[in-house]
Amino acid sequence: MLSNPKQENDYNMIKKIDWGKELWHLLFFGCIGFTIWPLIIYYLGQSMQVDYFVNLPLRTWAEQKVYGPLSYFNFRSLISLIILFFPLLSSLAIRSLLKFTRR
């Protein structure tokens, strides 16, 4: 069926992906990024006495700084998306590094 050994190896690699595991990984770190991560940033900033977070109420942080810019697309919304997807992106980077070093 597949004559090229490289093509056959790629086909076997596609079959070995556990899509359920990948979906749970995406959902887990996506949920952490959109719910817990902004709170971690806010409360760590307050506990470290960062003036920006000490003088900023949690509601303002959530409504105007993190989730508010998502209603329109500009530079602030891009920064907000980077903050929200940081746990997912960092876990993907760590998984990629581990996979690359195990070869």
N, C-alpha and C positions, 0 to 999 in steps of 0.2 A: 504494500500500500504506500508507505513512505520510503523512498529509496535513499534519500540523503540522511546520514547518521545524525547530523546537526539538527535537521528538521524533526527527526524522531525524538531526539533528546528534548527539544523545545516542547513537543507535543506531550511527552511524559511529565515535564515540569508543570504544564498547565493543568494536567489532571491531578497533580499532587497538592494543589492549593486548596486549603480548607476554607471554603467561602463562609461557613458559619462562624469560624473563628475570626475571620477578617471583619465580618459584619459586627460581631460583638466588640471587637477592638475599636472600630469606628464609632459605634454607639456609646461605648463606655467613655472614651476620651472626649468625644463630642459633647456628651452630657456634662462631664466635669468642666469642660471649657466654658460652656454657656451658663452653668449654674454656680459651681463652687469656686472656680478660678478667680472671677472678679471679687468675690468676698475675701478670698485669701490675700489678694493684692491689697485690698482696702484695709483689712485688719492688720496685716503685717506693716503697712505704711503707718497706721496709727500707733501700733506698739513700738515702732522704731522712732516715733516722734517726728516723722516727716511733716513739715509745716503744711504742705499741700493737702495731706490727708487729715491732719488734725483739725484744720479749719473747714473741711468739706464734709457736709452731712452725707450719710450713706445713700439716701434717696436721690440727692443730686448726682452723686457718683454713678449710680445705676441708671437713672433716667436720662441724664444729659451727657455723660461722658462715655459710658460703655454701650448701652443699647440705643440711645437716642440717635446717634449718627447713622444707624443702620436704615433709617427711614428715607434717606437720600444717599446718592453716591457721589462722594468726593474724597479728598485726602483723609479727613477725619474718619470716615466710614471704613476706609482701608486699614487705618491704624486700629480701629475697633475690631475689625475682623481678625487681624493678626493677634490681638490680645486674646480674643475668644477661641481661636483655633490653635493657640500656642501649645496646650497640652497634647493635642492630637499630632501636631507637626513635630514636636520634640520626641514623642514616643515613636513616630515613624522614622525619625532620624536615628534614634538609638537602635531600633530594629534593623535598619539598613546597615548601620555600622557593624553591628554584631554579625549580620549575615555576610558582609564583605570580609570581615576578619576571620570567619570560620572557613573560608574557601581555601 
